[in-house]
Amino acid sequence: MIITLAGVPGSGKTTKAKMLSERLGMKWYSMGDMRGKMAMEKGMTIDELNELGMKSDATDREVDEFQKRLGETEDNFVADGRMSWYFIPHAFKIFLTVDPKEGARRVYEENRNATASDEPAYASVEDAMERLAKRAESDRARYLKHYGVDYLDPKNYDAIIDTTTMSAEESYQKILGLIDEKRRIG
């Protein structure tokens, strides 16, 4: 089984993917981590890399081609990335959402004391909320431009989970339940 997790900033994609990988004994691939590393290697934040990506798909191409090959050559893994559902269409596709303020709080708290990050330095939760909203819209516009798809369209996913009021463990358990159900149904 291949499981993809997509979602909005701060919804818990990476956290849940890592938890699933450990629990299910599957490999884990993070497209966001790959892009973040790419940004840091270029001396940029992820937002600056995304801005560059509006001019050319070159900033996305490496990660996108990797995902496509991965879906064609491997099985039994978890991938988190906004476009993983698209490049690995036969996966069990889960979308995580969160209230923008809660998502911003999570991202702000996680990155507040980070020494090396592709995230910009946020002055406050409100600053994070504003910047993350711009990032989500930039991602949406970039994917519409390059692929003609809207990653926010619920029709793209097998399941949608709102993590706003859930702890990491609660949303993780909900995902496990959906995976178990998918395996039973086939």
Secondary structure, 3 states (H helix, E strand, C coil): CEEEEEECCCCCHHHHHHHHHHHHCCEEEEHHHHHHHHHHHCCCCHHHHHHHHCCCCHHHHHHHHHHHHHHHHCCCEEEECCCHHHHCCCCEEEEEECCHHHHHHHHHHHHCCCCCCCCCCCCCHHHHHHHHHHHHHHHHHHHHHHHCCCCCCHHHCCEEEECCCCCHHHHHHHHHHHHHHHHHHC
